[in-house]
Amino acid sequence: MRQPQFWLGIVVSLVCLAAIFIFIEPAEILAALRTARYGYLGLAGVCIVAFMVLRAVRWRFMLNSGRNQDGGVPYSKVFHIQNIGYMLNNLLPFRLGDVARAVLIGSVPPLSISQGLSTMVVERVFDLLFMVILFPFTLVAVTELPPEINTAVQITGLIAIAATIILIIAANQRRRAAKIAAVILERIPFLNTAVWLKRFDDLLLGLNTLTRPKDGLILIILSIIVWLPIFLGYYLAMLAANIQPTLIEATFVACVAAFSVAAPSSPGQVGVFEAGVTFALVAILGHPDAESGSFAFLYHASNYIVLGLLGAIGINRTSSTFSSVIASARALTAR
């Protein structure tokens, strides 16, 4: 709490929540929540579980890269450790859940904390690239979009594709990529070259899967499949809020949500998520205000509940304790 970034995130979250309640009466959102169809929301929760199951499949594949997948790290350990990290990200600032994931997976032989961190960085990179590449295709759901924004989105998509190609080349030319990175970093006076070179090398280590065409193709396919349950989950949660979307609209809102939660916020992206998806539904897609706001709160709450339950089960199954996991994460962060 002594970190200014923490308070910046709190302020951003409060401003986003205030903006929602200025434009949409809280009473209207409460009325919409009372008429919601919670059976659909339960199905959306099942989709979130499926999302986590598939993410663990992908993470295990990356962690076991270069090893016999059947004899590598057990899936159950990867699944439970991943869920602990996601639960903590909803409760603690600065994505400390990711640090906890690295610490926990690093205690599973033959893995290390560096491997855990590098594969998680690659996870985030692939997720972001996928969303950026997908986003222009979801714009068919938007009837009115300024041509400047449409052009900017298309350019961003092309940049993302180029970045993917660069990552693949860097993974296959690790030494050469490290030399080029060293030359660039040495020209930036305020950076610690050695530290950032180590981070860059860790990133390339996590990209080890891309050094084999078959494994790289599997990783790309998994990175696409992972998100399919989430798009379906958004669609079902919108039905729960009495919105009648198309699957393309649900995918568009999911992309907007993915970009909005990148902003500074309180733990769990409270406020920025609600503001992002409500804006997308009301201002861009033209859905009713109250139902759009209720969807934002319903989906985010279901996400909190599901990830919290999965994380609690993970702590129990890994014989960890909440306090010990947090202490380990803080110790690594301090280092």
C-alpha positions, 0 to 999 in steps of 0.5 A, a space after each residue: 500500500 506504500 507503492 504509488 502504483 497501488 493508489 493509482 490503480 485504486 483511483 482509476 477503478 473508482 473513476 471507472 465505477 463512478 462513470 458507469 453510475 453517472 450514465 446509468 442509474 444504479 437502480 436500473 442496474 439493480 432492476 436488471 439484475 433482478 430479472 436476469 436469467 441465472 441459468 445462463 450465468 451458470 453455463 457461463 461459469 462452466 465456460 470459465 472452468 473450461 477456459 482454465 482447463 485448456 489454459 493449463 493444457 497449454 501451460 503444461 505443454 510449454 513447461 514440458 517443451 523438449 521433454 516427453 509430454 507424458 512423463 513431464 510435469 503432472 497436469 494436476 499440479 499445473 492446473 492447481 498451481 495455475 488456479 492459485 495464481 489466478 485467484 491471487 491476481 483477483 485479490 492482490 495488486 501488481 499481479 502477484 498471483 503470477 509471481 506465486 505461480 512461478 514460485 510454486 511451479 519452480 518447486 516442481 522438479 525438474 522445473 525452475 522459477 525462471 521457466 515458470 516466469 518465462 512461460 507465463 510471459 509467453 502466455 501473455 504475449 500470445 494472448 495479446 497477439 491473438 486478441 489484436 489479430 482477432 479484433 479487426 475481424 470482430 468489427 463486422 459486428 459494428 455498424 458504425 465505426 469511424 474509418 480512422 479507427 478501422 484503419 488503426 485497428 487493421 494496422 495494429 493487427 498487421 503489427 501483431 502478425 509481424 511481432 509474432 513472426 519476429 518472436 518465432 525467428 528470435 526463438 530459432 536464432 537465440 544467440 543472434 537475437 541476444 546479441 542484437 538485444 545487447 546492442 540495443 539495450 546498451 544504447 539506452 543509458 537508464 536501463 541495466 543492460 545485464 538485468 534486461 538481457 537476462 529477462 530477454 533470455 528468459 523470454 526466449 527460453 519460454 519460446 523454446 516450443 517455437 523452435 520445433 515446427 510441430 510444437 510451434 503449430 500445436 502452441 498456436 492452435 492451443 492459443 486459439 482453442 483456449 479462448 473459445 470457451 470465453 467467447 461462448 461464456 460472454 455470449 451466455 452471460 449476455 443472454 443471462 442479462 437479457 441482451 440478445 447478442 450474436 457470437 461475433 458481438 460477444 467476441 468483440 466485447 471479449 476483445 474490448 475487455 481484454 484491452 481494458 483490463 490492461 489499464 492500471 486498476 485495483 486488484 481483479 481489474 474492478 471498474 476498468 472491466 465494467 467500464 470497458 464492456 459497458 462502453 462496448 455494449 452501449 456506445 458501440 453496439 447499441 444495447 440497452 444501458 441497464 442490461 449492459 451494466 448488469 452484464 458487466 457486473 454479473 460476468 465479473 462476479 461469476 469470474 471472481 467466484 469460479 476462480 476463487 473456488 478453483 484457487 481454494 481447491 488448488 491450495 488444498 490439493 497442493 498442501 499450500 497455505 494462503 499466507 505461505 504462497 503470498 510470503 514466497 511471492 513477496 520474497 521473490 518480488 523483493 529479489 
